[in-house]
Amino acid sequence: SPTIASVNASSGLITALAPGAATIRATVDGVVGTMTANVTLTNENQRFAYAWVDQATANFGAPYTPSTSWSTNATGGTVTATRTGTGVYDVVFGKMAKAGNRHFRENVFVTSYGVSGETCAVNTWNDVGIDLRAQVTCFAIGSGAPTNSQFNILVIGSGALPTANAFFYHWSGTGNAQASSPFSYSSQVLSQFGTRNSIGRYSVEMGLINPGTTVAFVSPMVSQSLSSSTSCHAENWVNAAATVNVYCTLANAPVLVNAIFTVLQVTGGRAGTRWGFAFNDVAANPIGAGYLPSPSNQRQSNGGQITITRTGTGDYEVRFSNLARTLPSQRETFMVGAWGAAAQTCQVMDWLEAGGHVTAYIRCRNLATGAQENASFAILMIE
């Protein structure tokens, strides 16, 4: 078997060289002792990463490093992105592979970034050596054809968040789905199950009991056996029961379709970091009149208040009070998803810091016409 650990004879210090099962054998005065150890690639709570894939039209097949001002990888590995086709991208997170740890789990989520109304979906993700590779495809509203787009991508592993959280991969678009062990997780170690209620409508039991104030985010996945361009979002969720209802349509028409997707439900972020989330349930609030979501619909790491202001048809500003960066090393990303039983989509246009606050700019559209349209949505800021 390959050597995966070395021992310094004078100090006895054992140094891991590669992940896997190791047998350490030592001899002192003719007495032989052995011990076994499982060498892991990274700690489970460090399997967390995100990136803003900012070069939508990068040269085909040419890997590049997304802006380090808007990306992080808690494993210490790199993040690279490669455009492999029109609207198709590979994003590689270094040192993020499970590397034989069968109890490690993770899920991948994506939201489009820009002003033109593209939608993005996860194709798949898998281990490549010691790295994790995720593939993403983005689609144009109206035609549903693949199109180049910027996007935010988030990887959350089991144990990455210290507060109650869960993720679920609904792998069967045409039926019910039991939890897929490598890609579904509940911090409360409870059972999870997805039910197809009718065409394009699902209920997912996330495996949490009375988690308190939460936010849920749904990311569609590309399926070769179903419609390739779909849009899925949370229709609603029940905090007490931790049930997320999901609504899926074609990415270019108000037609309910069966789809596969991933669901994330969180109550907070990583320890010692900035985070916040809110549910915008007043889609048509008067323009320029900010409103404060109720405590049951918003939370921040600093206990501050989130303010949502509609600035035009389908355009919103979401201000996270006093959550601006205070250290050069700090980063953050945003996930956003439409909410309700309508063929709508929302994307992140930008986010900026001013006066100690962070403001995210969101635009929502009608999937059929591409026109800007007022919409309810869920938003997550996480560092």
TAWO-V635698 format. One record per residue. N is the residue number from 0. RES is the residue in one small letter. PHI is phi in whole degrees, 0 to 359 (* if undefined). PSI is psi as a letter, one per 40 degrees, with the letter a starting at -180 (999 if undefined). NEAR is the number of other C-alpha atoms within 12 Angstrom. Layout:
# TAWO-V635698
n & res & phi & psi & near
N & RES & PHI & PSI & NEAR
N & RES & PHI & PSI & NEAR
This chain:
# TAWO-V635698
n & res & phi & psi & near
0 & s & * & i & 9
1 & p & 292 & i & 12
2 & t & 285 & h & 17
3 & i & 240 & e & 23
4 & a & 208 & i & 26
5 & s & 234 & i & 21
6 & v & 238 & h & 19
7 & n & 280 & h & 13
8 & a & 297 & d & 13
9 & s & 278 & d & 7
10 & s & 260 & d & 9
11 & g & 80 & e & 15
12 & l & 291 & h & 12
13 & i & 260 & h & 21
14 & t & 244 & h & 20
15 & a & 286 & h & 23
16 & l & 251 & d & 18
17 & a & 197 & i & 23
18 & p & 286 & i & 26
19 & g & 142 & a & 25
20 & a & 276 & h & 23
21 & a & 238 & i & 25
22 & t & 247 & h & 22
23 & i & 258 & h & 25
24 & r & 236 & h & 19
25 & a & 227 & i & 19
26 & t & 235 & h & 12
27 & v & 229 & h & 11
28 & d & 53 & f & 7
29 & g & 82 & e & 7
30 & v & 264 & h & 9
31 & v & 257 & h & 11
32 & g & 234 & i & 13
33 & t & 229 & i & 13
34 & m & 210 & i & 13
35 & t & 248 & i & 15
36 & a & 212 & i & 18
37 & n & 256 & h & 22
38 & v & 273 & h & 26
39 & t & 260 & i & 31
40 & l & 292 & d & 31
41 & t & 206 & i & 33
42 & n & 291 & i & 26
43 & e & 300 & d & 28
44 & n & 284 & e & 27
45 & q & 259 & e & 32
46 & r & 275 & g & 39
47 & f & 213 & h & 41
48 & a & 198 & i & 46
49 & y & 204 & i & 47
50 & a & 202 & i & 44
51 & w & 261 & h & 39
52 & v & 277 & g & 46
53 & d & 262 & e & 31
54 & q & 252 & g & 30
55 & a & 296 & d & 33
56 & t & 246 & f & 24
57 & a & 303 & i & 27
58 & n & 302 & h & 19
59 & f & 305 & h & 20
60 & g & 72 & e & 18
61 & a & 252 & h & 18
62 & p & 296 & i & 22
63 & y & 218 & i & 25
64 & t & 263 & h & 28
65 & p & 302 & i & 32
66 & s & 311 & h & 22
67 & t & 287 & e & 24
68 & s & 285 & e & 21
69 & w & 227 & f & 32
70 & s & 216 & i & 37
71 & t & 207 & i & 37
72 & n & 217 & h & 38
73 & a & 293 & e & 31
74 & t & 285 & e & 31
75 & g & 90 & e & 20
76 & g & 279 & i & 26
77 & t & 275 & i & 29
78 & v & 231 & h & 38
79 & t & 230 & i & 37
80 & a & 230 & i & 41
81 & t & 222 & h & 33
82 & r & 277 & h & 35
83 & t & 256 & e & 22
84 & g & 185 & i & 23
85 & t & 297 & h & 24
86 & g & 75 & e & 37
87 & v & 242 & h & 37
88 & y & 222 & i & 45
89 & d & 255 & h & 38
90 & v & 240 & h & 49
91 & v & 248 & h & 40
92 & f & 254 & h & 43
93 & g & 295 & i & 35
94 & k & 61 & f & 32
95 & m & 259 & e & 46
96 & a & 295 & i & 38
97 & k & 294 & d & 38
98 & a & 52 & f & 30
99 & g & 87 & e & 22
100 & n & 277 & g & 24
101 & r & 292 & d & 16
102 & h & 274 & e & 21
103 & f & 287 & h & 29
104 & r & 223 & i & 39
105 & e & 202 & i & 45
106 & n & 216 & i & 49
107 & v & 234 & h & 48
108 & f & 227 & i & 49
109 & v & 216 & i & 53
110 & t & 220 & i & 49
111 & s & 286 & i & 50
112 & y & 230 & h & 40
113 & g & 143 & a & 30
114 & v & 236 & e & 27
115 & s & 264 & e & 29
116 & g & 90 & f & 43
117 & e & 292 & i & 46
118 & t & 242 & i & 56
119 & c & 231 & i & 52
120 & a & 220 & i & 46
121 & v & 276 & h & 45
122 & n & 282 & d & 33
123 & t & 191 & i & 32
124 & w & 212 & i & 34
125 & n & 197 & i & 28
126 & d & 285 & h & 25
127 & v & 231 & g & 19
128 & g & 65 & b & 19
129 & i & 264 & e & 26
130 & d & 251 & i & 28
131 & l & 246 & h & 38
132 & r & 246 & h & 35
133 & a & 246 & h & 40
134 & q & 247 & h & 34
135 & v & 232 & i & 47
136 & t & 237 & h & 45
137 & c & 248 & i & 46
138 & f & 233 & i & 39
139 & a & 274 & h & 35
140 & i & 290 & i & 38
141 & g & 103 & c & 25
142 & s & 272 & d & 22
143 & g & 76 & e & 30
144 & a & 279 & i & 25
145 & p & 303 & h & 28
146 & t & 214 & i & 31
147 & n & 292 & h & 34
148 & s & 202 & i & 41
149 & q & 281 & i & 39
150 & f & 198 & i & 47
151 & n & 258 & h & 48
152 & i & 230 & h & 50
153 & l & 228 & h & 46
154 & v & 244 & h & 46
155 & i & 237 & h & 46
156 & g & 260 & i & 43
157 & s & 301 & h & 39
158 & g & 86 & e & 31
159 & a & 286 & d & 36
160 & l & 248 & h & 36
161 & p & 282 & e & 24
162 & t & 268 & i & 26
163 & a & 302 & h & 34
164 & n & 201 & i & 41
165 & a & 203 & i & 49
166 & f & 222 & i & 53
167 & f & 212 & h & 51
168 & y & 252 & h & 43
169 & h & 270 & g & 44
170 & w & 275 & e & 36
171 & s & 248 & h & 27
172 & g & 287 & d & 39
173 & t & 259 & e & 25
174 & g & 203 & a & 22
175 & n & 283 & i & 28
176 & a & 218 & h & 29
177 & q & 280 & i & 26
178 & a & 298 & h & 31
179 & s & 273 & h & 25
180 & s & 304 & d & 25
181 & p & 286 & e & 28
182 & f & 232 & e & 35
183 & s & 228 & i & 41
184 & y & 198 & i & 41
185 & s & 229 & h & 41
186 & s & 295 & e & 31
187 & q & 266 & e & 22
188 & v & 53 & f & 21
189 & l & 251 & i & 20
190 & s & 292 & i & 25
191 & q & 233 & i & 35
192 & f & 202 & i & 35
193 & g & 247 & h & 36
194 & t & 238 & h & 31
195 & r & 273 & h & 29
196 & n & 276 & d & 20
197 & s & 193 & a & 20
198 & i & 303 & h & 23
199 & g & 75 & e & 39
200 & r & 231 & h & 37
201 & y & 223 & i & 43
202 & s & 236 & h & 37
203 & v & 240 & h & 44
204 & e & 274 & h & 40
205 & m & 277 & e & 45
206 & g & 85 & f & 35
207 & l & 237 & i & 36
208 & i & 245 & h & 25
209 & n & 44 & f & 18
210 & p & 287 & e & 27
211 & g & 88 & a & 24
212 & t & 290 & h & 32
213 & t & 226 & i & 42
214 & v & 226 & i & 45
215 & a & 236 & h & 47
216 & f & 228 & h & 48
217 & v & 243 & h & 54
218 & s & 238 & h & 49
219 & p & 290 & i & 52
220 & m & 236 & i & 46
221 & v & 280 & h & 36
222 & s & 233 & h & 27
223 & q & 285 & d & 14
224 & s & 270 & e & 15
225 & l & 243 & a & 23
226 & s & 299 & h & 28
227 & s & 288 & d & 31
228 & s & 248 & g & 44
229 & t & 235 & i & 50
230 & s & 230 & h & 57
231 & c & 236 & i & 54
232 & h & 208 & i & 54
233 & a & 288 & h & 45
234 & e & 282 & d & 35
235 & n & 185 & i & 34
236 & w & 213 & i & 33
237 & v & 244 & h & 28
238 & n & 301 & d & 28
239 & a & 299 & d & 18
240 & a & 264 & e & 22
241 & a & 52 & f & 39
242 & t & 249 & h & 35
243 & v & 249 & h & 42
244 & n & 265 & h & 40
245 & v & 241 & i & 49
246 & y & 234 & h & 47
247 & c & 237 & h & 48
248 & t & 227 & i & 40
249 & l & 298 & i & 39
250 & a & 285 & e & 46
251 & n & 225 & e & 36
252 & a & 199 & i & 28
253 & p & 278 & f & 27
254 & v & 244 & h & 26
255 & l & 296 & h & 29
256 & v & 220 & i & 32
257 & n & 290 & i & 38
258 & a & 206 & i & 45
259 & i & 253 & i & 47
260 & f & 196 & i & 52
261 & t & 240 & i & 51
262 & v & 232 & h & 52
263 & l & 237 & h & 56
264 & q & 229 & h & 49
265 & v & 228 & i & 45
266 & t & 242 & e & 37
267 & g & 182 & a & 37
268 & g & 240 & a & 34
269 & r & 286 & i & 30
270 & a & 299 & h & 18
271 & g & 73 & e & 15
272 & t & 238 & i & 25
273 & r & 272 & h & 34
274 & w & 201 & i & 39
275 & g & 192 & i & 46
276 & f & 209 & i & 50
277 & a & 205 & i & 46
278 & f & 244 & h & 40
279 & n & 275 & g & 44
280 & d & 258 & e & 28
281 & v & 242 & g & 29
282 & a & 295 & d & 33
283 & a & 246 & f & 26
284 & n & 302 & i & 25
285 & p & 309 & i & 19
286 & i & 301 & h & 20
287 & g & 84 & e & 17
288 & a & 260 & h & 17
289 & g & 292 & i & 23
290 & y & 227 & i & 26
291 & l & 255 & h & 26
292 & p & 303 & i & 30
293 & s & 295 & i & 19
294 & p & 304 & d & 19
295 & s & 284 & e & 23
296 & n & 240 & e & 32
297 & q & 202 & i & 37
298 & r & 207 & i & 36
299 & q & 227 & i & 37
300 & s & 296 & d & 29
301 & n & 263 & e & 22
302 & g & 77 & e & 18
303 & g & 284 & a & 25
304 & q & 253 & h & 29
305 & i & 265 & h & 38
306 & t & 240 & h & 35
307 & i & 242 & h & 42
308 & t & 233 & h & 34
309 & r & 276 & h & 33
310 & t & 254 & e & 23
311 & g & 178 & a & 23
312 & t & 298 & h & 24
313 & g & 78 & e & 38
314 & d & 252 & h & 38
315 & y & 219 & i & 45
316 & e & 247 & h & 34
317 & v & 242 & h & 43
318 & r & 258 & h & 40
319 & f & 260 & h & 43
320 & s & 289 & h & 31
321 & n & 58 & f & 25
322 & l & 248 & e & 36
323 & a & 295 & i & 31
324 & r & 297 & i & 25
325 & t & 242 & e & 16
326 & l & 230 & i & 10
327 & p & 300 & d & 11
328 & s & 279 & e & 14
329 & q & 284 & i & 22
330 & r & 224 & i & 32
331 & e & 198 & i & 40
332 & t & 220 & i & 44
333 & f & 230 & h & 46
334 & m & 243 & h & 49
335 & v & 218 & i & 51
336 & g & 209 & i & 49
337 & a & 299 & i & 46
338 & w & 223 & h & 39
339 & g & 117 & i & 32
340 & a & 263 & g & 26
341 & a & 210 & i & 36
342 & a & 278 & g & 41
343 & q & 229 & i & 46
344 & t & 217 & i & 58
345 & c & 230 & i & 55
346 & q & 222 & i & 42
347 & v & 277 & h & 47
348 & m & 271 & d & 33
349 & d & 181 & i & 30
350 & w & 212 & i & 29
351 & l & 221 & i & 24
352 & e & 247 & h & 22
353 & a & 198 & h & 16
354 & g & 62 & f & 15
355 & g & 85 & e & 16
356 & h & 252 & i & 27
357 & v & 243 & h & 36
358 & t & 240 & h & 34
359 & a & 259 & i & 40
360 & y & 250 & h & 33
361 & i & 241 & h & 48
362 & r & 233 & h & 44
363 & c & 242 & i & 48
364 & r & 221 & i & 40
365 & n & 279 & h & 33
366 & l & 293 & d & 39
367 & a & 284 & d & 26
368 & t & 260 & d & 22
369 & g & 80 & e & 29
370 & a & 287 & i & 26
371 & q & 298 & i & 26
372 & e & 210 & h & 30
373 & n & 297 & h & 35
374 & a & 206 & i & 40
375 & s & 280 & i & 39
376 & f & 202 & i & 47
377 & a & 250 & i & 47
378 & i & 225 & i & 50
379 & l & 231 & h & 48
380 & m & 252 & h & 43
381 & i & 216 & h & 44
382 & e & 260 & 999 & 39
